[in-house]
Amino acid sequence: MQRSAPLTSNLNEEQTKQLCDLLGNVKLSLLYKASVHGYQASAFHQKCDNEGPTLLVAYNRSGYIFGGYTSVNYSQSGRQITDRDAFLFSIQGKIPVYSKVNRGHYARLDDAGMPNFGQQLYFCHDKGEIVYEEGGKSYSFMAKRLHGNDTELTECEVYKVKEIPCYSNRNQVKPWRNIQLTSIQRDELMEVIRNHKPLVTSVSRVRILMIGPVGAGKSSFFNSINSVFTGHVTNKAISGFAGTSVTTQFRTYPVRDGRQGKPLPFVLCDTMGLEEQSGAGLDIKDIRSILQGHVPDRYKFNPFAPFQPDEQKKSRPASLQEKIHCVVYVIDASKISLMSEKVEEKIAVIRKEINSLSIPQMVLMTKVDEACPQVEKDLYQIYLSSYIKAKVQEVSSRLGVPVSCVLPVKNYSEELELEFNCDVLLLTALQQMLRLADDYLDDVDLF
């Protein structure tokens, strides 16, 4: 009996590595190849049913490599499948674009047909070499970014995804940043922050300004820091997922060491989110006034009329205590590749203004769990994840800040209890903000 030739993957070594970095410590085994087994649903199910987690990889004539992952068996059950681990991806350059299944929506329909994602994206539709799109809300993606608007496929492959036990990853892979995610480290960081004293005696608390696109997590970062020092999850600042900025006022948030404790040596300043449209979101003139210490707490922003200081404030400069000592850009890690050119241009204009005032700047990269399935399963993996490292480098390149000034974090969102891995990431970022503020105060001309 003649043995069939082994299947050969169309993925090269670098592309395979990118997908494995996205999924974590896994091995990919090719189950199905449309050009070999046929584009019929029966062939697909014969090779892929009951094989556990799978990764579908499609190729089109424009050179795009894209597809989706599901952690739930194909079984032709006819049910709509809930799978919080499911996602769509597209390989473009060195970093895959990644779109996780939206909360509250089904990941796919487990029917007898060819694979689909959210009944929104159908691969090898109707026994053809095409990908078919239908309206739906399960996944948020742009067709142009996913496959270049080219729906004609040249190949479709499905891989079995087998997880390699993570203990070997922890013991053998060297972290790309040396941060100890332990409860001891959390306690040490809290003590350092409690005892921090700004370098200039006239400044009792450093002021840190948070700037970023709508929904990136500025207000959530304050809530998370407040939670760490309160001892349980809090939601003091309003945060949410609205299409426009939830924050409409300039807010200064002091944090206490415990509910009745003394104020800690920093204030987090929250602003309106940046928006694409002109005349919407935070205005550069408002930012200039905030940096110079003229805008009062709870001032309500008006995108059509920038803040105007009263005559008394115009006549005297603000004190060093009232000015901003460090600026933090808050960027959603899961949407970096989708950041619009207009928002990026706004950030570039803001950076130029802040540079002219010699105020130090850093980036807080939030929602790392939504950006990387490996990290979502185990936050400890954050500094072992090549994918998160690549995202940090991408943010550094796009915003023009050093890699050392881009810190990945996870804000508290769904949790009811604190978790030390999350706390260490948050506190490490806050410590870096205090250090940068000290650099500013060390150089400031007091005379």
C-alpha positions in Angstrom: 0.0 0.0 0.0 1.4 3.3 -1.1 1.8 5.9 1.7 0.6 9.4 1.1 3.2 12.2 1.1 3.4 14.2 4.3 1.6 17.6 4.3 3.8 20.6 3.8 2.9 23.9 5.5 2.9 27.2 3.5 4.1 29.1 6.6 7.7 29.9 6.7 9.7 29.7 9.9 9.3 33.3 10.8 5.5 33.3 10.2 5.2 30.1 12.3 7.1 31.8 15.1 4.9 34.9 15.0 1.7 32.7 15.4 3.3 30.7 18.2 4.3 33.9 19.9 0.7 35.0 19.7 -0.7 31.8 21.1 1.9 31.1 23.7 4.1 28.1 24.3 2.5 25.8 21.6 3.2 23.5 18.8 1.3 23.6 15.4 0.5 20.4 13.5 -1.0 20.6 10.0 -4.3 18.8 9.9 -6.0 20.0 6.7 -4.8 21.6 3.4 -7.5 22.6 1.0 -5.3 22.2 -2.1 -4.6 18.5 -1.1 -7.9 17.4 0.6 -10.3 19.6 -1.3 -12.5 22.6 -0.6 -15.5 20.4 0.5 -16.9 20.7 4.0 -16.8 16.9 4.4 -13.1 16.8 3.8 -12.5 19.6 6.3 -14.6 17.9 9.0 -13.0 14.5 8.4 -9.6 16.0 9.1 -10.4 18.6 11.8 -13.4 17.4 13.9 -12.7 16.6 17.6 -9.0 17.7 17.3 -9.3 20.3 20.1 -8.0 23.9 19.6 -7.3 24.8 16.0 -5.8 27.6 14.0 -7.1 28.3 10.5 -4.6 30.0 8.1 -5.7 31.4 4.7 -3.7 32.9 1.9 -4.9 35.2 -0.9 -3.5 36.4 -4.2 -2.4 39.7 -2.7 0.0 38.0 -0.3 -2.0 38.3 2.9 -1.9 35.6 5.5 -4.9 35.7 7.8 -7.4 33.5 9.6 -8.7 32.6 13.0 -8.2 30.6 16.2 -10.8 28.6 18.2 -10.2 26.7 21.4 -13.4 24.6 21.0 -13.7 21.4 19.0 -15.3 21.3 15.6 -18.1 18.7 16.0 -21.0 19.7 13.6 -23.2 20.2 16.7 -25.3 22.9 15.0 -24.7 25.2 18.1 -23.5 28.7 18.4 -20.2 28.4 20.2 -19.1 30.7 23.1 -15.3 30.8 23.1 -13.6 33.7 24.8 -10.2 32.6 23.5 -11.3 32.9 19.8 -9.7 35.6 17.6 -9.0 36.7 14.1 -5.5 37.6 12.9 -3.6 38.9 9.9 0.2 38.7 9.5 1.6 42.0 8.2 5.3 42.5 8.6 6.8 41.4 11.9 3.7 41.8 14.1 0.3 40.1 13.5 -2.8 42.2 13.6 -5.1 40.6 16.2 -8.9 40.9 16.9 -10.4 39.1 19.8 -14.0 37.9 19.8 -16.2 40.7 21.3 -17.7 40.1 24.7 -21.2 38.8 24.7 -21.1 37.5 21.2 -20.7 33.9 19.8 -17.3 33.0 18.4 -18.7 30.8 15.6 -21.5 28.5 14.4 -20.5 24.8 14.7 -22.3 23.5 11.7 -21.6 21.0 9.0 -20.2 23.6 6.6 -16.8 25.1 6.1 -15.4 27.0 9.1 -16.8 30.4 10.0 -16.1 33.0 12.6 -19.1 34.6 14.2 -21.2 33.8 11.2 -19.4 36.9 10.0 -16.4 35.6 8.1 -16.8 32.3 6.1 -13.7 30.5 4.7 -13.9 28.5 1.5 -17.5 29.5 1.2 -19.8 27.4 -0.9 -17.0 25.0 -1.9 -15.1 27.9 -3.5 -11.7 29.4 -3.1 -13.0 32.5 -1.5 -13.6 34.1 1.9 -17.1 35.5 2.3 -18.0 38.3 4.7 -21.4 38.9 6.1 -22.5 41.6 8.6 -22.1 40.8 12.2 -20.7 42.1 15.5 -18.8 39.1 16.9 -15.4 40.5 15.7 -14.3 44.1 15.1 -12.0 44.2 12.1 -11.4 46.2 8.9 -11.4 44.1 5.7 -8.6 46.2 4.3 -6.3 45.4 7.2 -7.3 41.8 7.5 -6.9 40.7 3.9 -6.5 43.8 1.8 -10.0 43.5 0.4 -8.9 40.5 -1.6 -11.3 37.6 -1.0 -9.8 35.1 -3.5 -7.9 32.4 -1.7 -4.9 30.6 -3.0 -4.8 28.2 0.0 -6.4 27.3 3.3 -4.8 25.3 6.1 -5.9 24.2 9.5 -3.5 23.4 12.3 -4.0 21.5 15.5 -2.7 23.7 18.4 -1.1 21.7 21.2 0.0 23.6 24.3 3.4 22.7 25.7 3.4 22.7 29.6 4.2 26.3 30.7 6.6 25.2 33.5 9.2 24.6 30.8 8.6 28.1 29.5 9.0 29.7 32.9 12.2 27.8 33.7 14.0 28.0 30.4 13.0 31.2 28.6 14.7 34.3 29.7 12.4 37.3 30.4 12.9 40.3 28.1 12.6 42.6 31.1 13.7 41.7 34.5 10.7 42.4 36.8 9.8 40.0 39.6 6.1 39.3 39.6 5.8 38.3 43.3 3.8 39.5 46.3 7.2 40.5 48.0 7.9 42.8 45.0 4.4 44.3 45.3 5.0 45.1 49.0 8.4 46.6 48.4 7.1 48.8 45.6 4.2 50.0 47.7 6.6 50.9 50.5 8.9 52.8 48.1 5.9 54.8 46.7 4.6 55.6 50.2 8.0 57.0 51.2 8.7 58.9 48.0 9.5 62.6 48.4 9.6 64.9 45.4 13.1 66.4 44.9 11.8 70.0 45.3 10.5 70.9 48.7 7.9 73.3 47.3 6.2 70.3 45.6 4.4 68.0 48.0 2.9 65.8 45.3 4.0 65.3 41.7 1.3 65.8 39.1 1.0 63.2 36.3 -1.1 63.9 33.3 -2.7 61.0 31.4 -3.4 61.5 27.7 -4.7 58.9 25.2 -7.4 57.9 22.8 -11.0 57.3 23.9 -11.4 54.0 25.8 -7.6 53.3 26.3 -7.9 53.1 30.1 -6.9 56.4 31.6 -9.6 56.5 34.2 -9.3 52.7 34.8 -5.6 53.2 35.6 -6.5 55.6 38.4 -9.1 53.1 39.7 -6.5 50.3 39.6 -3.9 52.3 41.5 -6.5 53.4 44.0 -7.5 49.7 44.4 -4.0 48.6 45.1 -3.6 51.1 48.0 -7.2 50.7 49.2 -6.8 46.9 49.5 -9.8 46.0 47.3 -11.1 46.8 43.8 -12.6 50.3 43.6 -14.3 52.3 40.8 -14.0 55.9 42.0 -13.4 57.4 38.6 -16.1 56.9 35.9 -14.8 54.6 33.1 -16.5 52.7 30.4 -16.5 51.7 26.7 -18.4 54.6 25.1 -17.6 55.6 21.5 -16.8 59.1 22.7 -14.9 60.1 25.8 -16.5 59.2 29.1 -14.3 61.8 30.9 -15.6 65.3 30.0 -13.9 67.2 32.9 -10.3 67.8 33.9 -10.0 65.7 37.0 -7.2 65.6 39.5 -7.2 62.3 41.5 -5.2 62.1 44.7 -4.7 58.6 46.2 -4.7 57.8 49.9 -2.7 55.0 51.6 -5.8 53.1 52.7 -9.3 54.5 52.9 -8.5 56.8 55.8 -4.7 57.0 55.3 -2.5 59.9 54.4 -2.3 61.2 50.8 0.3 59.6 48.7 3.0 61.8 47.0 1.3 61.9 43.5 -1.8 63.1 41.8 -3.1 61.5 38.6 -4.7 64.0 36.2 -7.3 62.7 33.8 -8.4 64.4 30.6 -10.9 63.9 27.8 -9.9 61.2 25.3 -8.3 62.0 21.9 -10.6 61.6 19.0 -10.1 61.5 15.2 -12.5 64.3 14.2 -11.4 67.9 14.4 -13.4 69.8 16.9 -13.9 66.6 19.0 -12.0 65.3 22.0 -9.2 67.1 23.8 -7.8 70.3 22.2 -4.1 71.0 22.0 -4.7 74.5 23.5 -6.4 72.8 26.5 -3.4 70.6 27.0 -1.1 73.6 26.9 -3.1 75.2 29.7 -3.1 72.0 31.7 0.7 71.6 31.4 1.2 75.2 32.7 -1.1 74.6 35.7 -3.9 77.0 34.8 -6.9 74.6 34.5 -8.8 74.0 37.7 -10.1 70.6 38.9 -13.5 69.7 37.5 -13.2 72.2 34.6 -15.6 70.9 31.9 -14.0 70.7 28.5 -15.5 72.3 25.4 -14.0 71.1 22.1 -15.3 74.2 20.3 -13.9 76.7 22.8 -10.5 76.0 24.5 -10.0 77.0 28.1 -9.3 80.7 28.8 -7.6 81.6 32.1 -9.2 84.5 34.0 -7.3 87.9 34.1 -5.8 87.2 37.5 -4.3 83.9 36.4 -3.1 85.5 33.2 -1.1 88.0 35.2 0.8 85.5 37.2 2.5 82.2 36.3 1.3 79.1 38.0 3.5 77.7 40.8 5.7 74.6 40.3 3.3 72.7 42.5 0.4 73.4 40.1 2.2 72.4 36.9 2.5 69.0 35.3 5.7 67.1 36.1 5.3 64.0 33.9 3.0 63.1 30.9 1.8 59.5 30.3 0.3 58.4 27.0 -2.2 55.6 27.6 -2.5 53.3 24.6 -4.6 50.2 24.2 -2.3 47.3 23.3 -5.0 45.4 21.5 -5.6 48.4 19.1 -2.1 49.7 18.4 -2.1 48.4 14.8 -5.6 50.0 14.3 -4.6 53.4 15.6 -5.7 56.0 13.0 -3.3 58.3 11.3 -5.3 61.3 12.6 -4.9 60.2 16.2 -1.2 59.5 15.7 -0.8 63.0 14.2 -2.6 64.5 17.2 -0.2 62.7 19.5 2.8 63.9 17.5 1.6 67.5 17.8 1.1 67.1 21.6 4.6 65.5 22.0 6.1 68.5 20.2 4.4 70.9 22.6 5.5 68.8 25.7 9.0 68.5 24.4 9.3 72.3 24.2 8.5 72.4 27.9 11.1 69.6 28.7 8.5 67.6 30.5 9.3 63.8 30.5 7.0 61.4 28.8 6.3 57.7 28.9 3.7 55.3 27.5 1.3 53.1 29.5 0.4 50.1 27.3 -2.9 48.8 28.7 -5.1 45.8 28.0 -2.2 43.4 27.5 -4.5 40.5 28.3 -6.8 41.4 25.4 -3.8 41.8 23.1 -2.2 38.4 23.7 -4.0 35.1 24.4 -0.9 33.8 26.1 -0.9 36.7 28.6 -4.7 36.4 29.1 -4.3 32.8 30.3 -1.4 33.7 32.7 -0.3 37.3 33.4 3.0 36.0 34.6 3.9 35.4 30.9 3.9 39.1 30.1 7.7 39.4 30.1 8.1 36.0 28.5 5.8 36.9 25.6 7.6 37.8 22.3 4.4 39.2 21.0 4.0 41.7 23.9 7.7 42.6 23.4 7.0 43.3 19.7 4.0 45.4 20.6 6.2 47.5 23.0 8.6 48.0 20.2 5.8 49.0 17.8 4.5 51.6 20.3 8.0 52.9 20.8 8.5 53.3 17.0 5.1 54.9 16.3 5.1 57.4 19.1 8.8 58.2 19.2 9.5 57.2 22.8 12.3 54.9 24.0 11.4 51.2 24.5 12.4 51.6 28.2 9.6 54.2 28.6 6.9 51.9 27.4 5.4 49.9 30.2 2.7 47.2 29.7 0.0 46.9 32.4 -3.4 45.3 33.0 -6.0 47.5 34.7 -8.6 46.0 37.0 -11.9 45.6 35.0 -13.8 42.4 35.6 -12.0 41.3 38.8 -13.5 41.4 42.3 -10.3 40.7 44.1 -6.7 42.0 43.8 -4.0 39.9 42.2 -0.3 40.5 42.9 0.9 40.0 39.3 -1.4 42.8 38.2 -0.4 45.0 41.2 3.3 44.7 40.4 2.8 45.8 36.8 0.7 48.8 37.9 3.1 49.8 40.7 6.2 49.4 38.5 4.6 51.8 36.0 3.8 54.3 38.8 7.3 54.1 40.1 8.6 55.0 36.7 6.3 58.0 36.5 7.7 59.2 39.9 11.2 58.8 38.7 10.6 60.8 35.5 8.9 63.5 37.5 12.0 63.7 39.7 14.1 64.0 36.6 12.0 67.0 35.6 12.2 68.6 39.1 15.9 68.0 39.2 16.4 70.1 36.0 13.8 72.8 36.5 15.0 76.3 36.9 13.7 77.6 40.2 15.1 81.1 40.0 
